[in-house]
Amino acid sequence: MPGEKLTKRKLQGRETRQKLFETSLALFNERGYENVTIDDICERIGVSKGAFYTHFKSKDQVIVENFMYLDASYDEVLADSKKAKSVFDKMYAFQLYAMRKLEEIGWKAVKLVYHVETGAGKNKSFLTSKSFSLYKIILSLVKEGQKSGDIRKDQSADTITETLVQLYRGVIFDWCLNNGAYSLVEAANSKALFVFEGIRTR
């Protein structure tokens, strides 16, 4: 709520949640996701197991939230990329930011997201959701390009968007499989050039 005054208890709750979040990620990277228990996380910062469940439903939620922070920042990048002249320049600027942020997060943390989201018990992943900001922003840029005549119209905006998103997921996944051995930014740039040429109006 705007202007809401936080009590000392609420502030402490926020601090505890942030500590749990950061400690969880640190331990996952140190030991591997499967080798970290909720008890390990709580023991590291000296809180009860109940405190963990007050803020998070599971270890999975910590991983997903880490990735969702990135998704929440995409709208700001889109606004900034609007300064570019052509729709392809905008797409490139958006792609550049997204890949740089993933490199900052690190391949280990991103690999954990893929691990959690491809688990045997997972029926549906947020990574494939069309409500994901990444998807919605690319879709808006594709529609803009079709309207301006820069992007071909013989394929639907959804089909082109799905192709681009699948490309990015594939590049990111391969980067994770190779333990971040190469630049994600450079890999995405080189692969996207082929797709951009394929969707460009002839």
N, C-alpha and C positions, 0 to 999 in steps of 0.2 A: 504494500500500500504506500502511495506517495506520501511523504512527510511522516510516516510511521516512526515512532520513537522506539528504538530497540532497548529492551530491558537488559540488565546484566546477564540474566539467565539465557536470553536469546543470543546474545553476543558470544557467550561461552559455548553455546550449542553450535553456532556457526564455526567457531574456531576448532571445536572438536571434530566436526564434520570434515573440515578442510585438512586437518591432521590425518584423519583416517583415510581420506582420499589420496593424499600425497604419499603416505606411508605404504598404502596398498600397492600403488604403482611402483614405488621403489623396491619393495619386496618381490613383486612379480618379475621385475627386471633382473634382480639379483639371483633369485632361486628358480624362476620359472613358475608360471601361473599354477600348474598342477601341484607344485610342491609347497605352496603357501596356504595355510589354513587361516580361518578368521581368528583363531586363538593367537596365531603368530602375529597378526596385525595388531591386535589389541595389546598383546604383551609388549610389543615394540614401543608403544607410546603410553602404556600404563593405564588403559581404560578397560572397563568390563565388556564382556561379549554382548551384553544387553545394549550397551552404548552403540556398538556397531549396528545392531539391528534397528536402533532408533532412527538411524540415518540412511542405512542401505539395506535392501532386501537380500542381497547376495553379493558375492565377489563379482559376478557378471555385471551387475549394475554399475560398479566402479569403472569397469572397462568401457562400457557403453557411454557413460557420462563423459569420460575423457575424450571420446571421439565426438560426442555431441557438442562439446564446447567449440570445436572447429566448425561444425555445421552452422552453429549460431552466428559465427563471424562472417559467413559468406555474403550476407545481405549488404554489409558495409563495403565489402570488396566490389560488389556489383555496382554500387553507387559510384565508387571511385573509378571503376573501369569505364563508366559511361562517358568519361572525358575523351576516350579514344574515338577516332573518326569512323573507322569501319567496324562492322560487326565481328569480323575475324580478329581485329586488333583487340576488341573487347573480350572475345573468347580466349585469346591468348593471354591477356592480362589476368583474367580470372583463373585460368589453368595454372599460370605461373605462381600466383599467390597460394592456391590450394596445395600444389606440390611442395612448395617451399615450407609451408606450415607442417606438412606431413614429415618432411625431413627433420624439422625442428622437434616434433614429437618423438621421432626416432623409430627405426624399423622394429625394434623389440616391442614397443607399445602397440604399434599398428598391427604387428603380427598377432598379438594377443586378441585384438578386436576380431580379426579373421578367424582365429581359433575358437573364440566364444561363439561367433555368429554362424559358424559352420558345424557346430557340435551336433551329435546324433539326436539329441533331444530338442533341437531347435526347429520349430515348424516354419517360422517366417522370420527373416532378418530385416532389420531396419535399413540395412544397406541397399536393399532392393526396392524400398518403398518410394513411391512417386511423390510422397509428401516430404521427402528428404530435400533440404534446401539445395543441395548440389544438383539434383534432378530438376527442380523447379526453375532454377536460375539458368541452366543450360537450355531448357525448353523455351524460356522467355527470349533468350538470345537467338535461338534458331527461328522462332516465329518472327522476330524483328528482322532477321536476315531474309526470310522469305518475303516479308512485306516490302522490303527495300529492293528486292530483286537480286540480292547477292547470293542467296542460297536456293538451290533447286527446289521445285515444288512438286516434282513427280513422285516424291516420297513424303509421307506425312511428317509433321514436326515431331510427333511422338516417336516414330521409327528412327529418325535421325538422332534424336536425343538419346534413345536407348542404345544406339550404336556407339555414341560418344561416351556414355556412362560405362558401358561394358568395356570399352577400350581403356578407360582410366582404371577401372577395377582390375583389369588384367595386368596393366603395367605395375600398379601398386602391389598386387599379389606376387608378381614375379620378383619385384624388388625385395619383398619380404622373404621369399623363398631363397634368395641369394644373400640374405642377411645384410642388406644395405650395401652390397659390394660396389655399387655404381651410383651415379647421381640420378635420383628420381626425376628431378627437374629436366635434365638433359634427355632422359629416356622418354618422358612424356612429350617433350617438345618434338623429338624426331618422329615418334609414332603418330602424333596428332597431325603432322604435316600431310601425311598420306590421306587421312580421313578428311581434313579440311579441303584438300584438292578434290576429293570425291564428292563432296556436298556442294562445292562451289558451282554457281551457274556458269554454263559454258557459253 
